[in-house]
Amino acid sequence: HILKQVHYYGYRGTPIHFFMCDEVQDLTPATLLLLIKITDQNIFFSGDTAQTISKGVEFRFSDLERLFKSGNLSITSPLIMQLSINFRSHGRILDLANSIIRILELFYPHSIDKLEKEKSPLDGIKPIVLGSELKETLINLLLFSQKRAETEAQERSTIEFGCDQVIIVRNQQAKERLPKLLKHALCLTVYEAKGCLLYTSDAADE
């Protein structure tokens, strides 16, 4: 309805000369077209198609190009630039993430952009991946830091969940199914954790 109003009557709100939009991969085509139509001069989109969390949205930057071309817009077709150096995560984490992205590219070739894989100038500890059947092992890893106990000559030291470490689950229902030993932990859904900078995150399946 809003798009039709803008199309027939034009945009009559506060003039928008320049517009910057992050997390563009979670927006629908109709929302993107609306933002483009109400912006006078230049618009800047940024995002990562591998981080789409909105149901029903299969955003690709190639689709954004077609949106510019087919929308009868005064703005010319966009220049697409890829940033492949990641300064947030170290190389071992990116190796794991890139392996998952390769699987998505294989099974869902029309739902994700096939881009250059991210890399990092930093190295770090290899992430630990546990199967859902190893719940006791996961709990032991979360509650006790053996490495810290060895280096500091201490017995098992409890890891407190807080602003630096959380458990990430799929939805609110999954929060209720956490084991009793983890009920004290800070637990966020994927939506709640979006954009958070975390030192350690543990993803839990339903």
Salt bridges, closest charged atoms under 4 A:
GLU23 OE1 - LYS194 NZ 3.44
ASP40 OD2 - HIS17 ND1 3.60
ASP63 OD1 - ARG60 NH2 3.32
ASP63 OD1 - ARG66 NH2 2.18
GLU105 OE2 - LYS117 NZ 2.98
GLU116 OE2 - LYS119 NZ 2.84
ASP123 OD1 - ARG92 NE 3.31
GLU152 OE1 - ARG148 NE 3.55
GLU192 OE1 - LYS175 NZ 3.00
ASP205 OD1 - ARG170 NH2 3.28
GLU206 OE2 - ARG170 NH1 3.45
GLU206 OE1 - ARG177 NH2 3.00
